[in-house]
Amino acid sequence: MSIKPIRLFGDPVLRTPAEPVTDFDVELRKLVADLTDTMQEAPGVGLAAPQIGVGLRVFTYYVDDVLGHLINPDLDLSSDEETDDEGCLSFPGLTYPTKRAYGVVAKGFDMYGEPVTVEGSGLLARCVQHETDHLDGVLFIDRLDPEQRKLAMREIREAEWWGEQAPAVKISPHLTNGKAL
C-alpha cells in the first residue's frame, strides 16, 4: 500500500459528490489500505477518498485507538449539537469552531461488502460527519457561520499552500500501463 498526496482546498475533486461503491473487489481493498496509510502518515483522525483524488464513497478513521473504514455511509444524527474546533487535512494548519450533531449512527459496509454500523459521540461522531460531508462535496468551512467563514477564507488565501497545483497523474512507462498481468 502507499501514501498518496492529499488534495488541498481549491481542487475540484473536493467539491464533487462521490459515487457509491458497487464493486467490493481487490481494488477497493487497496483503496482502503491507501487511505489508512495516508491518514496515519499525515497524521489525521479521518480521510475520505476524494481527498486523495478518488471519487468513491469511502472513508477511513482512527479515533480513540479504533481504526476503521466505512463505505457508502448513511447517517442518523442526534438532535443534540456541540461546537468544537475542527480541522481538515485538505486545509493544513486551519482549525475553526464547527457545529455538529453530538451523536451519530452510521450504517454502511466494510471493504468486503459486509454490513457495518458505527455508533458514537463526541470526536467519533464529528469525524464520521466530517468525512461523510467530503463524500457529498461539502467542506467543513461550509458549516462555519458567515463571520468565521470570512476569517477562514482570509487565512486560506494567506496560507503558503494556497494555489498549489493538484498533483499530476503519472503514466506508467511500462507496456502494461501500470496494470498487473
N, CA, C and O of each residue as an XYZ file, in Angstrom:
724
protein
N       0.853     -1.157      0.000
C       0.000      0.000      0.000
C       0.903      1.225      0.000
O       2.119      1.114      0.155
N       0.296      2.395     -0.176
C       1.164      3.549     -0.312
C       0.519      4.819      0.222
O      -0.696      4.915      0.399
N       1.391      5.784      0.468
C       0.979      7.111      0.911
C       0.653      7.919     -0.344
O       1.466      7.992     -1.266
N      -0.514      8.513     -0.377
C      -0.960      9.306     -1.524
C      -0.925     10.788     -1.173
O      -1.063     11.151     -0.005
N      -0.739     11.654     -2.179
C      -0.823     13.092     -1.915
C      -2.250     13.474     -1.530
O      -3.210     12.998     -2.136
N      -2.385     14.326     -0.531
C      -3.699     14.791     -0.087
C      -4.056     16.051     -0.871
O      -3.278     17.003     -0.928
N      -5.231     16.039     -1.467
C      -5.702     17.171     -2.257
C      -6.059     18.324     -1.329
O      -6.660     18.122     -0.274
N      -5.686     19.527     -1.729
C      -5.904     20.718     -0.918
C      -7.107     21.508     -1.417
O      -7.529     21.372     -2.566
N      -7.652     22.341     -0.521
C      -8.778     23.195     -0.863
C      -8.478     23.932     -2.162
O      -7.391     24.481     -2.346
N      -9.456     23.933     -3.052
C      -9.281     24.522     -4.375
C      -9.292     23.454     -5.456
O      -9.603     23.745     -6.611
N      -8.954     22.216     -5.092
C      -9.001     21.112     -6.043
C     -10.472     20.751     -6.262
O     -11.189     20.486     -5.297
N     -10.932     20.738     -7.515
C     -12.358     20.468     -7.794
C     -12.860     19.125     -7.274
O     -14.056     18.991     -7.013
N     -11.998     18.134     -7.113
C     -12.450     16.820     -6.636
C     -13.072     16.926     -5.233
O     -13.926     16.117     -4.870
N     -12.641     17.927     -4.445
C     -13.179     18.091     -3.093
C     -14.606     18.623     -3.090
O     -15.309     18.517     -2.084
N     -15.036     19.194     -4.208
C     -16.397     19.745     -4.317
C     -17.325     18.849     -5.134
O     -18.490     19.185     -5.345
N     -16.811     17.719     -5.588
C     -17.587     16.819     -6.434
C     -18.155     15.672     -5.602
O     -17.390     14.929     -4.987
N     -19.484     15.510     -5.568
C     -20.045     14.375     -4.826
C     -19.492     13.044     -5.350
O     -19.390     12.828     -6.557
N     -19.141     12.165     -4.418
C     -18.549     10.862     -4.764
C     -19.641      9.870     -5.162
O     -20.792      9.973     -4.736
N     -19.244      8.917     -5.984
C     -20.146      7.863     -6.461
C     -20.205      6.710     -5.446
O     -19.205      6.408     -4.795
N     -21.369      6.069     -5.313
C     -21.451      4.897     -4.432
C     -20.552      3.769     -4.937
O     -20.357      3.600     -6.141
N     -20.020      3.015     -4.005
C     -19.215      1.839     -4.342
C     -20.172      0.719     -4.732
O     -21.147      0.449     -4.031
N     -19.880      0.067     -5.865
C     -20.705     -1.064     -6.306
C     -19.892     -2.353     -6.388
O     -20.457     -3.446     -6.345
N     -18.564     -2.230     -6.505
C     -17.701     -3.415     -6.607
C     -16.820     -3.530     -5.369
O     -15.952     -2.689     -5.138
N     -17.042     -4.551     -4.593
C     -16.252     -4.800     -3.389
C     -15.146     -5.782     -3.761
O     -15.213     -6.969     -3.441
N     -14.130     -5.261     -4.444
C     -13.086     -6.098     -5.025
C     -11.710     -5.738     -4.468
O     -11.594     -4.954     -3.526
N     -10.691     -6.310     -5.053
C      -9.320     -6.089     -4.595
C      -8.914     -4.623     -4.746
O      -8.141     -4.117     -3.932
N      -9.416     -3.937     -5.762
C      -9.106     -2.516     -5.944
C      -9.663     -1.686     -4.789
O      -9.023     -0.735     -4.339
N     -10.845     -2.044     -4.314
C     -11.437     -1.336     -3.176
C     -10.605     -1.569     -1.917
O     -10.369     -0.642     -1.142
N     -10.166     -2.801     -1.719
C      -9.343     -3.101     -0.538
C      -8.012     -2.345     -0.597
O      -7.495     -1.920      0.436
N      -7.461     -2.177     -1.791
C      -6.237     -1.387     -1.958
C      -6.508      0.081     -1.635
O      -5.687      0.740     -0.997
N      -7.649      0.588     -2.071
C      -8.022      1.972     -1.767
C      -8.133      2.184     -0.258
O      -7.621      3.174      0.266
N      -8.796      1.268      0.442
C      -8.929      1.380      1.908
C      -7.547      1.365      2.560
O      -7.292      2.141      3.480
N      -6.660      0.496      2.095
C      -5.303      0.438      2.641
C      -4.555      1.739      2.370
O      -3.876      2.254      3.258
N      -4.669      2.280      1.152
C      -4.008      3.541      0.816
C      -4.544      4.691      1.670
O      -3.774      5.520      2.156
N      -5.862      4.738      1.851
C      -6.463      5.775      2.696
C      -5.958      5.663      4.131
O      -5.622      6.668      4.758
N      -5.906      4.439      4.647
C      -5.451      4.216      6.016
C      -3.995      4.644      6.168
O      -3.659      5.367      7.106
N      -3.133      4.206      5.260
C      -1.708      4.568      5.323
C      -1.518      6.084      5.234
O      -0.729      6.659      5.984
N      -2.237      6.720      4.326
C      -2.107      8.166      4.128
C      -2.610      8.920      5.348
O      -1.973      9.878      5.785
N      -3.747      8.503      5.907
C      -4.317      9.143      7.091
C      -3.360      9.047      8.274
O      -3.139     10.031      8.981
N      -2.791      7.858      8.490
C      -1.906      7.669      9.631
C      -0.586      8.417      9.456
O      -0.010      8.898     10.432
N      -0.108      8.517      8.221
C       1.134      9.242      7.952
C       0.957     10.741      8.160
O       1.903     11.421      8.555
N      -0.250     11.275      7.898
C      -0.484     12.720      7.880
C      -0.111     13.465      9.177
O       0.564     14.483      9.029
N      -0.438     13.120     10.359
C      -1.453     12.178     10.812
C      -2.810     12.876     10.909
O      -2.897     14.090     11.094
N      -3.861     12.071     10.779
C      -5.212     12.599     10.902
C      -6.116     11.600     11.571
O      -5.732     10.451     11.790
N      -7.348     12.041     11.905
C      -8.314     11.136     12.522
C      -9.297     10.593     11.494
O     -10.090      9.705     11.804
N      -9.251     11.120     10.267
C     -10.117     10.631      9.216
C      -9.614     11.085      7.864
O      -8.914     12.090      7.748
N      -9.986     10.318      6.831
C      -9.608     10.676      5.465
C     -10.622     10.051      4.510
O     -10.908      8.856      4.580
N     -11.156     10.881      3.619
C     -12.134     10.419      2.634
C     -11.461     10.246      1.279
O     -10.501     10.945      0.958
N     -11.974      9.310      0.492
C     -11.386      9.003     -0.815
C     -11.219     10.235     -1.715
O     -10.195     10.335     -2.392
N     -12.177     11.182     -1.759
C     -11.952     12.357     -2.605
C     -10.699     13.152     -2.214
O     -10.120     13.847     -3.048
N     -10.290     13.051     -0.963
C      -9.099     13.784     -0.529
C      -7.811     13.242     -1.142
O      -6.775     13.906     -1.103
N      -7.874     12.038     -1.707
C      -6.714     11.534     -2.453
C      -7.064     11.402     -3.934
O      -6.388     10.698     -4.685
N      -8.127     12.087     -4.339
C      -8.475     12.155     -5.749
C      -9.321     11.022     -6.280
O      -9.399     10.829     -7.493
N      -9.963     10.261     -5.393
C     -10.791      9.123     -5.818
C     -12.247      9.447     -5.479
O     -12.586      9.651     -4.314
N     -13.088      9.493     -6.481
C     -14.480      9.878     -6.313
C     -15.400      8.747     -5.917
O     -16.413      8.515     -6.577
N     -15.065      8.032     -4.845
C     -15.910      6.947     -4.333
C     -16.282      7.215     -2.882
O     -15.545      7.884     -2.158
N     -17.428      6.691     -2.461
C     -17.943      6.935     -1.104
C     -17.278      5.983     -0.100
O     -17.862      4.992      0.339
N     -16.041      6.327      0.238
C     -15.221      5.533      1.165
C     -14.470      6.484      2.074
O     -13.937      7.491      1.608
N     -14.418      6.181      3.372
C     -13.519      6.915      4.258
C     -12.956      5.997      5.331
O     -13.512      4.944      5.644
N     -11.830      6.438      5.880
C     -11.203      5.729      6.992
C     -11.211      6.660      8.203
O     -11.345      7.876      8.067
N     -11.066      6.067      9.387
C     -10.999      6.874     10.608
C     -10.093      6.180     11.633
O      -9.888      4.967     11.596
N      -9.564      6.992     12.541
C      -8.759      6.490     13.652
C      -9.058      7.381     14.848
O      -8.454      8.441     15.014
N     -10.001      6.940     15.680
C     -10.461      7.717     16.826
C     -10.427      6.833     18.061
O     -10.905      5.698     18.041
N      -9.856      7.366     19.139
C      -9.781      6.632     20.418
C      -9.187      5.241     20.238
O      -9.702      4.258     20.771
N      -8.099      5.173     19.482
C      -7.376      3.923     19.215
C      -8.191      2.888     18.447
O      -7.854      1.704     18.454
N      -9.260      3.326     17.786
C     -10.045      2.430     16.940
C      -9.817      2.841     15.493
O     -10.102      3.972     15.097
N      -9.298      1.902     14.714
C      -9.033      2.116     13.299
C     -10.143      1.438     12.507
O     -10.436      0.262     12.722
N     -10.762      2.181     11.589
C     -11.843      1.588     10.816
C     -12.064      2.297      9.498
O     -11.370      3.255      9.158
N     -13.038      1.809      8.770
C     -13.425      2.417      7.498
C     -14.914      2.187      7.301
O     -15.513      1.299      7.907
N     -15.491      3.008      6.439
C     -16.909      2.871      6.142
C     -17.129      3.193      4.674
O     -16.563      4.148      4.142
N     -17.954      2.391      4.030
C     -18.242      2.523      2.607
C     -19.745      2.757      2.440
O     -20.564      2.089      3.071
N     -20.090      3.709      1.585
C     -21.482      4.083      1.312
C     -22.244      4.399      2.604
O     -23.297      3.813      2.859
N     -21.712      5.331      3.429
C     -22.351      5.602      4.715
C     -23.715      6.276      4.591
O     -23.961      7.069      3.682
N     -24.588      5.938      5.528
C     -25.894      6.570      5.688
C     -25.976      6.945      7.168
O     -25.865      6.078      8.034
N     -26.169      8.235      7.459
C     -26.079      8.718      8.837
C     -27.441      9.015      9.449
O     -28.354      9.503      8.783
N     -27.550      8.703     10.746
C     -28.680      9.115     11.571
C     -28.061      9.947     12.691
O     -27.297      9.430     13.506
N     -28.398     11.249     12.728
C     -27.756     12.173     13.668
C     -28.643     12.446     14.868
O     -29.869     12.467     14.761
N     -28.001     12.658     16.023
C     -28.744     13.026     17.225
C     -29.210     14.473     17.098
O     -28.662     15.241     16.308
N     -30.218     14.839     17.875
C     -30.692     16.226     17.857
C     -29.780     17.126     18.696
O     -29.751     18.340     18.493
N     -29.035     16.532     19.640
C     -28.089     17.308     20.444
C     -26.925     17.743     19.573
O     -26.431     16.967     18.755
N     -26.484     18.989     19.746
C     -25.359     19.507     18.969
C     -24.271     20.007     19.898
O     -24.508     20.310     21.067
N     -23.072     20.083     19.343
C     -21.959     20.681     20.071
C     -21.089     21.425     19.069
O     -21.050     21.097     17.883
N     -20.397     22.428     19.574
C     -19.455     23.174     18.756
C     -18.073     22.918     19.328
O     -17.845     23.075     20.528
N     -17.145     22.520     18.453
C     -15.775     22.252     18.884
C     -14.852     22.581     17.724
O     -15.287     22.683     16.577
N     -13.567     22.747     18.037
C     -12.595     23.037     16.989
C     -12.513     21.861     16.030
O     -12.500     20.701     16.441
N     -12.458     22.186     14.739
C     -12.376     21.171     13.706
C     -11.367     21.630     12.667
O     -11.290     22.813     12.335
N     -10.606     20.691     12.166
C      -9.653     20.965     11.103
C      -9.826     19.937     10.012
O     -10.736     19.109     10.059
N      -8.937     19.994      9.016
C      -9.062     19.093      7.873
C      -7.699     18.975      7.211
O      -6.979     19.964      7.075
N      -7.347     17.767      6.800
C      -6.064     17.550      6.129
C      -5.988     18.290      4.796
O      -4.893     18.521      4.283
N      -7.125     18.662      4.231
C      -7.141     19.429      2.978
C      -7.026     20.943      3.221
O      -7.012     21.731      2.275
N      -6.944     21.331      4.490
C      -6.749     22.720      4.912
C      -5.637     22.736      5.960
O      -5.917     22.992      7.131
N      -4.383     22.469      5.578
C      -3.310     22.335      6.570
C      -3.208     23.544      7.498
O      -3.134     24.689      7.053
N      -3.208     23.252      8.806
C      -2.999     24.284      9.809
C      -4.232     25.063     10.215
O      -4.144     25.881     11.130
N      -5.365     24.857      9.589
C      -6.585     25.604      9.922
C      -7.467     24.811     10.869
O      -7.699     23.621     10.659
N      -7.957     25.468     11.907
C      -8.992     24.897     12.766
C      -9.971     26.019     13.110
O      -9.580     27.158     13.365
N     -11.245     25.663     13.109
C     -12.296     26.620     13.448
C     -13.396     25.908     14.211
O     -13.654     24.726     13.987
N     -14.054     26.642     15.128
C     -15.180     26.043     15.850
C     -16.316     25.727     14.862
O     -16.788     26.597     14.129
N     -16.732     24.468     14.869
C     -17.722     23.987     13.905
C     -18.820     23.236     14.650
O     -18.543     22.374     15.483
N     -20.069     23.575     14.340
C     -21.210     22.920     14.991
C     -21.504     21.606     14.278
O     -21.567     21.550     13.049
N     -21.683     20.553     15.068
C     -22.025     19.218     14.552
C     -23.006     18.552     15.516
O     -23.136     18.964     16.669
N     -23.684     17.533     15.038
C     -24.501     16.697     15.915
C     -23.568     16.000     16.902
O     -22.465     15.595     16.536
N     -24.006     15.861     18.146
C     -23.164     15.244     19.174
C     -23.028     13.737     18.977
O     -21.981     13.163     19.276
N     -24.086     13.092     18.473
C     -24.055     11.639     18.306
C     -24.429     11.239     16.892
O     -25.118     11.967     16.179
N     -23.953     10.050     16.502
C     -24.236      9.554     15.158
C     -24.353      8.036     15.174
O     -23.663      7.347     15.925
N     -25.246      7.534     14.325
C     -25.292      6.116     13.994
C     -25.099      6.069     12.483
O     -25.938      6.555     11.725
N     -23.990      5.484     12.056
C     -23.655      5.418     10.631
C     -23.727      3.968     10.180
O     -23.088      3.086     10.755
N     -24.516      3.743      9.141
C     -24.620      2.399      8.578
C     -24.009      2.408      7.195
O     -24.176      3.358      6.430
N     -23.300      1.342      6.885
C     -22.664      1.216      5.580
C     -22.107     -0.189      5.445
O     -22.697     -1.161      5.918
N     -20.954     -0.275      4.787
C     -20.346     -1.573      4.513
C     -18.857     -1.522      4.768
O     -18.245     -0.454      4.748
N     -18.270     -2.704      5.012
C     -16.817     -2.791      5.076
C     -16.292     -3.112      3.677
O     -17.069     -3.219      2.728
N     -14.994     -3.264      3.553
C     -14.387     -3.456      2.232
C     -14.734     -4.798      1.583
O     -14.438     -5.017      0.408
N     -15.353     -5.683      2.339
C     -15.766     -6.976      1.791
C     -17.257     -7.009      1.457
O     -17.779     -8.036      1.023
N     -17.944     -5.869      1.665
C     -19.368     -5.787      1.376
C     -20.256     -6.222      2.520
O     -21.467     -6.358      2.343
N     -19.676     -6.446      3.697
C     -20.461     -6.844      4.864
C     -21.041     -5.596      5.537
O     -20.354     -4.579      5.636
N     -22.293     -5.657      5.999
C     -22.898     -4.502      6.672
C     -22.136     -4.136      7.953
O     -21.675     -5.005      8.692
N     -22.020     -2.824      8.192
C     -21.307     -2.306      9.356
C     -22.123     -1.158      9.939
O     -22.713     -0.367      9.203
N     -22.151     -1.076     11.267
C     -22.742      0.074     11.942
C     -21.682      0.680     12.846
O     -21.062     -0.017     13.649
N     -21.479      1.995     12.708
C     -20.551      2.740     13.563
C     -21.410      3.693     14.378
O     -22.127      4.529     13.828
N     -21.328      3.555     15.692
C     -22.131      4.391     16.580
C     -21.199      5.097     17.540
O     -20.319      4.471     18.130
N     -21.384      6.401     17.701
C     -20.516      7.118     18.614
C     -20.972      8.535     18.861
O     -21.944      9.022     18.283
N     -20.220      9.188     19.757
C     -20.498     10.577     20.101
C     -19.165     11.320     20.165
O     -18.094     10.732     20.011
N     -19.261     12.606     20.393
C     -18.053     13.407     20.520
C     -17.193     13.368     19.272
O     -17.679     13.602     18.165
N     -15.900     13.069     19.455
C     -14.948     13.108     18.342
C     -15.289     12.099     17.247
O     -15.159     12.420     16.066
N     -15.720     10.893     17.606
C     -16.067      9.907     16.580
C     -17.245     10.407     15.735
O     -17.223     10.291     14.510
N     -18.268     10.960     16.385
C     -19.417     11.490     15.651
C     -18.984     12.640     14.744
O     -19.423     12.723     13.597
N     -18.136     13.515     15.243
C     -17.633     14.642     14.457
C     -16.867     14.134     13.237
O     -17.066     14.626     12.126
N     -16.001     13.161     13.441
C     -15.187     12.600     12.360
C     -16.072     11.965     11.289
O     -15.875     12.215     10.100
N     -17.035     11.154     11.695
C     -17.914     10.472     10.737
C     -18.704     11.501      9.924
O     -18.859     11.344      8.713
N     -19.203     12.546     10.577
C     -19.944     13.587      9.861
C     -19.030     14.350      8.899
O     -19.409     14.628      7.761
N     -17.830     14.685      9.362
C     -16.866     15.423      8.544
C     -16.497     14.637      7.285
O     -16.505     15.181      6.181
N     -16.176     13.358      7.459
C     -15.769     12.535      6.307
C     -16.941     12.270      5.365
O     -16.754     12.235      4.149
N     -18.143     12.084      5.907
C     -19.310     11.898      5.057
C     -19.597     13.171      4.264
O     -20.004     13.105      3.105
N     -19.384     14.330      4.889
C     -19.507     15.596      4.155
C     -18.577     15.596      2.943
O     -18.980     15.999      1.852
N     -17.332     15.145      3.133
C     -16.392     15.082      1.999
C     -16.980     14.256      0.850
O     -16.806     14.604     -0.318
N     -17.663     13.184      1.177
C     -18.238     12.318      0.145
C     -19.375     13.011     -0.601
O     -19.724     12.628     -1.718
N     -19.948     14.041      0.035
C     -21.033     14.811     -0.574
C     -20.536     16.095     -1.231
O     -21.336     16.874     -1.749
N     -19.217     16.325     -1.215
C     -18.660     17.552     -1.789
C     -18.805     18.754     -0.874
O     -18.709     19.895     -1.325
N     -19.037     18.505      0.413
C     -19.198     19.566      1.409
C     -17.929     19.633      2.257
O     -17.400     18.599      2.666
N     -17.438     20.849      2.520
C     -16.230     21.040      3.317
C     -16.584     21.688      4.648
O     -17.604     22.369      4.759
N     -15.745     21.480      5.655
C     -16.091     21.972      6.986
C     -16.260     23.486      7.007
O     -17.030     23.997      7.820
N     -15.571     24.213      6.148
C     -15.734     25.668      6.126
C     -17.142     26.066      5.671
O     -17.595     27.174      5.958
N     -17.827     25.174      4.967
C     -19.208     25.440      4.553
C     -20.142     25.475      5.757
O     -21.231     26.044      5.678
N     -19.734     24.880      6.855
C     -20.580     24.793      8.052
C     -20.289     25.911      9.058
O     -20.927     25.984     10.109
N     -19.333     26.773      8.739
C     -18.997     27.880      9.635
C     -20.029     28.993      9.500
O     -20.658     29.153      8.454
N     -20.195     29.772     10.596
C     -21.069     30.936     10.474
C     -20.378     31.948      9.554
O     -19.164     31.871      9.367
N     -21.123     32.893      8.976
C     -20.552     33.793      7.967
C     -19.287     34.531      8.415
O     -18.357     34.695      7.625
N     -19.244     34.970      9.654
C     -18.069     35.695     10.143
C     -16.847     34.780     10.217
O     -15.756     35.156      9.788
N     -17.035     33.579     10.762
C     -15.932     32.622     10.857
C     -15.465     32.182      9.464
O     -14.269     32.006      9.235
N     -16.408     32.007      8.545
C     -16.044     31.611      7.175
C     -15.203     32.693      6.507
O     -14.242     32.387      5.802
N     -15.555     33.936      6.722
C     -14.785     35.052      6.152
C     -13.356     35.030      6.705
O     -12.396     35.210      5.955
N     -13.216     34.813      8.007
C     -11.879     34.703      8.607
C     -11.111     33.515      8.038
O      -9.920     33.620      7.747
N     -11.796     32.392      7.881
C     -11.152     31.192      7.343
C     -10.665     31.441      5.916
O      -9.543     31.067      5.574
N     -11.488     32.063      5.088
C     -11.095     32.322      3.702
C      -9.890     33.260      3.644
O      -9.015     33.085      2.796
N      -9.833     34.242      4.526
C      -8.670     35.131      4.576
C      -7.420     34.333      4.953
O      -6.360     34.499      4.350
N      -7.562     33.461      5.965
C      -6.425     32.639      6.399
C      -5.972     31.681      5.289
O      -4.777     31.433      5.130
N      -6.928     31.145      4.526
C      -6.595     30.253      3.414
C      -5.794     31.004      2.356
O      -4.773     30.506      1.881
N      -6.251     32.202      1.985
C      -5.551     32.987      0.956
C      -4.141     33.372      1.385
O      -3.267     33.579      0.544
N      -3.921     33.467      2.696
C      -2.595     33.829      3.213
C      -1.704     32.608      3.457
O      -0.507     32.758      3.701
N      -2.270     31.416      3.394
C      -1.512     30.184      3.666
C      -0.506     29.922      2.548
O      -0.781     30.189      1.378
N       0.666     29.395      2.922
C       1.687     29.145      1.902
C       1.300     28.025      0.939
O       1.854     27.943     -0.157
N       0.364     27.165      1.324
C      -0.061     26.087      0.430
C      -1.125     26.536     -0.567
O      -1.399     25.822     -1.532
N      -1.734     27.718     -0.352
C      -2.820     28.171     -1.220
C      -2.338     28.339     -2.657
O      -1.289     28.933     -2.906
N      -3.111     27.811     -3.592
C      -2.801     27.961     -5.007
C      -1.867     26.907     -5.561
O      -1.512     26.959     -6.739
N      -1.455     25.939     -4.732
C      -0.599     24.874     -5.247
C      -1.377     24.039     -6.258
O      -2.584     23.839     -6.122
N      -0.675     23.565     -7.257
C      -1.295     22.741     -8.288
C      -1.657     21.366     -7.718
O      -0.965     20.839     -6.847
N      -2.730     20.812     -8.214
C      -3.079     19.433     -7.864
C      -2.007     18.519     -8.440
O      -1.469     18.805     -9.510
N      -1.683     17.421     -7.750
C      -0.652     16.526     -8.278
C      -1.055     15.964     -9.637
O      -2.212     15.611     -9.867
N      -0.085     15.892    -10.516
C      -0.329     15.340    -11.851
C      -0.433     13.823    -11.763
O       0.224     13.193    -10.934
N      -1.247     13.254    -12.608
C      -1.357     11.802    -12.686
C      -0.224     11.314    -13.581
O      -0.079     11.759    -14.720
N       0.565     10.404    -13.056
C       1.696      9.894    -13.820
C       1.278      8.675    -14.623
O       0.523      7.828    -14.146
N       1.773      8.601    -15.830
C       1.516      7.459    -16.709
C       2.693      6.499    -16.583
O       3.850      6.920    -16.591
N       2.398      5.236    -16.469
C       3.456      4.240    -16.342
C       4.261      4.128    -17.636
O       3.679      4.117    -18.720
N       5.591      4.043    -17.541
C       6.404      3.870    -18.742
C       6.418      2.417    -19.233
O       6.962      2.133    -20.300
N       5.830      1.506    -18.472
C       5.852      0.096    -18.826
C       4.737     -0.250    -19.802
O       3.715      0.434    -19.848
N       4.926     -1.284    -20.563
C       3.956     -1.688    -21.574
C       2.600     -2.054    -20.976
O       1.581     -1.987    -21.664
N       2.580     -2.436    -19.714
C       1.310     -2.824    -19.084
C       0.521     -1.613    -18.595
O      -0.597     -1.762    -18.102
N       1.101     -0.393    -18.727
C       0.454      0.832    -18.278
C       0.043      0.770    -16.809
O      -1.017      1.267    -16.429
N       0.882      0.164    -16.002
C       0.647      0.111    -14.564
C      -0.281     -1.003    -14.129
O      -0.567     -1.109    -12.937
N      -0.761     -1.832    -15.025
C      -1.672     -2.920    -14.665
C      -0.905     -4.231    -14.594
O      -0.053     -4.531    -15.430
N      -1.232     -4.984    -13.584
C      -0.591     -6.309    -13.455
C      -1.158     -7.247    -14.512
O      -2.323     -7.139    -14.893
N      -0.348     -8.136    -14.965
C      -0.810     -9.123    -15.973
C      -1.235    -10.397    -15.304
O      -1.651    -11.339    -15.979
